[in-house]
């Protein structure tokens, strides 16, 4: 038997009563509500990922379903809840953090492979059982991996468009962002959005399969294409949106009221005509896609950023799949102006880092600095630089 842990900052579920540090979240009530909802849907296991509907690396508080359900706040993980058990899978960066944040309702699985999640599900879910997930939170590849892991086992993988965690979370769930979506100032733009759209349409024409539309799900794809920015996700200058670009029309799915006056004017400047952006409600993308794909069309998409939910709307024979959309590929190649802007940003950042190193040299010998105040200080130097809109991720500060 393991000796009882001498650490008091992590949980000890073998103690009687179990020991929980003050950092652990009590999830008993949340799990009870979720399991009640699962029973009404006839579901035996529910899979909860750490991403959002755009496969974003970072997410907003509103999309932090895994964090709310488990108490675990690391950036990567998967939870599975059955009617009597709950488990969290995460990688080695987060094992200690998970032991601090989880209560004893949760088993910690020290791996991230879908194969291992599948094995656990097969052990815990009876044959003929339903394993469910929200298809708008899983990439095409991830869905296929789960499908394969359960294939031939008698268990059914059931996509459910109602998100059960959102139902359990209820009115405690944070509201969607209402901040302004703005146009990038002209001096930072390598090309107008009209030129970018023309370039993507040219790629469509030149493609051997002659796609009639490109579907954009990655948030940075739409932001890049229209030279727009927002701050719906901390440290990321993006906003919730989808785009369906066809040979003759442009549909932007976004909350229109949040567009700045300048942004709206820029998008509507080509109306009517093939460079007129039709603004549609963010939530209408599925219905619009379902309607569009009834015609004689081919939709080009990048599977890395498209969810299984959207992908499954499009009939297989009307799909052109590549890992990345043509917008992601075009965005990856920086033109001369963008390269110049990148270098200038690096110079401004270097100035902030040098100021910080100088400050550290003077201040550390006085014993006045810890990791937290150090991180705050370098953030302040960066904010003081012209054009700064904040760091690209929370400063990771460590010494010793």
Secondary structure as GFF3:
##gff-version 3
##sequence-region A 1 400
A	DSSP	alpha_helix	28	41	.	.	.	ID=ss1
A	DSSP	beta_strand	45	49	.	.	.	ID=ss2
A	DSSP	three_ten_helix	61	63	.	.	.	ID=ss3
A	DSSP	alpha_helix	65	70	.	.	.	ID=ss4
A	DSSP	beta_strand	78	82	.	.	.	ID=ss5
A	DSSP	beta_strand	86	89	.	.	.	ID=ss6
A	DSSP	three_ten_helix	92	94	.	.	.	ID=ss7
A	DSSP	alpha_helix	95	101	.	.	.	ID=ss8
A	DSSP	beta_strand	107	109	.	.	.	ID=ss9
A	DSSP	alpha_helix	114	124	.	.	.	ID=ss10
A	DSSP	beta_strand	130	133	.	.	.	ID=ss11
A	DSSP	three_ten_helix	135	137	.	.	.	ID=ss12
A	DSSP	alpha_helix	140	150	.	.	.	ID=ss13
A	DSSP	beta_strand	156	159	.	.	.	ID=ss14
A	DSSP	alpha_helix	164	169	.	.	.	ID=ss15
A	DSSP	three_ten_helix	170	172	.	.	.	ID=ss16
A	DSSP	beta_strand	182	183	.	.	.	ID=ss17
A	DSSP	three_ten_helix	186	188	.	.	.	ID=ss18
A	DSSP	alpha_helix	193	206	.	.	.	ID=ss19
A	DSSP	beta_strand	213	216	.	.	.	ID=ss20
A	DSSP	alpha_helix	219	226	.	.	.	ID=ss21
A	DSSP	beta_strand	228	229	.	.	.	ID=ss22
A	DSSP	beta_strand	242	246	.	.	.	ID=ss23
A	DSSP	beta_strand	250	253	.	.	.	ID=ss24
A	DSSP	three_ten_helix	256	258	.	.	.	ID=ss25
A	DSSP	alpha_helix	261	268	.	.	.	ID=ss26
A	DSSP	beta_strand	277	280	.	.	.	ID=ss27
A	DSSP	three_ten_helix	282	284	.	.	.	ID=ss28
A	DSSP	alpha_helix	285	292	.	.	.	ID=ss29
A	DSSP	beta_strand	299	302	.	.	.	ID=ss30
A	DSSP	alpha_helix	308	311	.	.	.	ID=ss31
A	DSSP	three_ten_helix	316	318	.	.	.	ID=ss32
A	DSSP	beta_strand	319	322	.	.	.	ID=ss33
A	DSSP	alpha_helix	326	332	.	.	.	ID=ss34
A	DSSP	alpha_helix	336	364	.	.	.	ID=ss35
A	DSSP	alpha_helix	371	383	.	.	.	ID=ss36
###
